[in-house]
Amino acid sequence: MLIEQENIKFVHKQIKSTKYMKQGLLIDMDGVIYSGEELIFGADKFIKNLIDEDIPFAFMTNNSQRTALEVVRKLKGLGIKVEESHVYTSAMATGKFLSDQSPNGTAYVLGEGGLLSSLHDYGITLVNTDPEFVVLGEGRNFTLEMVQRAVDMILAGAKFITTNRDPSPKKPGWNNLGIAATTAMIEEATGRKAFVTGKPSPVMMRSARKFLGLETSETTVIGDTMETDIQGGVQMGYKTILVLSGISSKDRLGHYAFKPDMVASSVDEIKFPLAWWEGK
């Protein structure tokens, strides 16, 4: 799409000018840059340093509700000034995937603004009958009746896509059921497993890297979650940095069969050049 091409062109200009030639970052947001509505200490300086040093980066978020512009506005409210070309969401990954699978295809969507906009941008027509795909994203505005309609469509042959399987935080007062729970409900009702496009799926991990204009050996992922950011990065052959400012704890790292290349308390501890950038 034209928008994507313009974004890639913008980031390629960054890559050509950086002193750390052909090295870039895919950065998770919640738990890395902010926690809820609070900025994590040092995150604003960290991002400013990336911009000042001309280090290519993109925020890689599983949240499919927000458009890139809405993400930019949220970050601005926290004191971080970036462009839309610095944002890559699971909604964007889903739109690209569907357009690759079925150019000008059709979809019935359980989701909100960012997902709807992305599918439209990639030429997917949103329909209420006989879709090729049923696409599930985060949201609070779809009803049980709409879920039942989605179930019937999947049973009739529509392919089931979910933007991610992020779990609910299981905290009292949380205002979202959680997409993992909604996905499981539809899977149980249809007997069909959802195809996941967001992290740690290779679909998003690969398309985010290409969005940034990097090769595998030039990509580092920064995240706070072993099961998504770090696992996805490891599976793709990227370097990975786990920050402990989100949900992962250092004492549980031994429970996993894989490990990050670096562990930091927060992004405030990350200094450049990274060890694996030496000689680049």
Buried (B, 14 or more C-beta within 10 A) or exposed (E): BEBBEEBBEBBBBBBEEBEBEBBBBBBBBBBBBBBEEEBBEBBBBBBBBBBEEBBBBBBBBBBBBBBBBBBBEBBEEBEBEBEBBBBBBBBBBBBBBBBEBBEEBBBBBBBBBBBBBBBEBBBBEBBEEEBBBBBBBBBEEBEEEBBEBBBEBBEEEBBBBBBBBBEEEEEEEEEBEBBBEBBBBBBEBBEBEBBBBBBBBEBBBBBBBEBBBBEEEBBBBBBBBBBBBBBBBBEBEBBBBBBBBBBBEEEEBEEBEEBBBBBBEBBBBBEBBBEEBEEB
